[in-house]
């Protein structure tokens, strides 16, 4: 889960400090966020299965209780932010194509 927090933050801050942003960079960042969100969901699902199979009460308190829903919020936010950036790139590409078509 540390990678799930750290990797998007590192990429985002590096992305903000760049002066010139190309659509390819934004697109790759958006796809990376969406892929990371999908990997987080798969990881959480696997951890939930492992927690149910073990006899430990410590992991049951997190992965079998209502806290699991809270853990799914991070992938939801990452996926939403990634799909929003993806929509922005597609919209900008369509606007540029329309402007070139008019000229």
HELIX and SHEET records of a PDB file:
HELIX    1   1 UNK A    2  UNK A   17  1                                  16    
HELIX    2   2 UNK A   23  UNK A   53  1                                  31    
HELIX    3   3 UNK A   57  UNK A   63  1                                   7    
HELIX    4   4 UNK A   67  UNK A  102  1                                  36    
END                                                                             
